[in-house]
């Protein structure tokens, strides 16, 4: 298609916009060839049904031997009162409205794991059986592509996609698009700190009633390191500094209530040296993971994230048990 420009400098924001070669002044990733665009699975296919479950926060039924703290939560028929979100003409309005509609119509159970962030998490939800990757934990993925740390920090977005779920664990991947826009590492770090403090101020110590079971909650936050993708090579120094600053902040929490999960060595052929990126893991844009199972991109990346999430879940459950000795666990 013909080259084009956008009327606003944030219209592409480093995303694949699907309209050919973008000539806007905003930083740009390489266009995605149509050969990589895949037909959506049939609505009757098991993969399509599992993706719908993930969008709605409905995890698969727990198998025999599932830990008591991670058995399936029953979804409620409707949310009362409903989540509210007022569109303000922002580029992400449609995506947030979709999340709100899904969560009002079929609310995920509270007290689970909520993923927020940008396209790396969003495409995980779309390319794979996200719920199965993290089973048997109750998970909700509310990432939206192109988002920045500033977007995640907005009050209306947190009220729409974070706070209604009252999560035990929050998993955060954001900052990549900020770097594309020229944001400094310190400002990205500061936005994450503000987001974390806002989340903990709202969620820590809350008591939620569910079927006459009272649960004292304490949220645990996992920051997944910004990917050192090949497309980001001109920004690797700033990217490394951003990850370093956020890791330092996480390490100030001796109780591991905010933790840093480093996935970057997994994306390089030489591991910890991180000098030779494994380009086979990425699509032609050099930024997003190749969804082709033969590329094994997610197989390389998911286990580290999964391990960090499970450890965060265990810590959250342990804190609840310490806070209320002898109580029956709300997730059991």
Protein Blocks (a to p, Z undefined) as FASTA:
>chain_A
ZZdddfbfklnnopaehnajafbfbdcdddddfklpccdddfkbmklmmmmmmmnopacd
ddehiafklcccdddfbdcdddddddehiaklmmmmmmmmmmmmmccdehiacdeddfkl
mmmmmmmcfklmmocbdcddfbdehiafklmmpmklmmmmmmmnopabdcddehjlmmmn
opafklmmmmmmmmmmmmmmmmgopacdeehiacddddddddddddddfklmmmmmmmmm
mmmmmmmmmmmmmnopaccddfklmmpfklmnomaccfklpcfkomaccfbfklommmmm
mmmmmmmmmmmmmmmmmmmmmmmghiacfkZZ
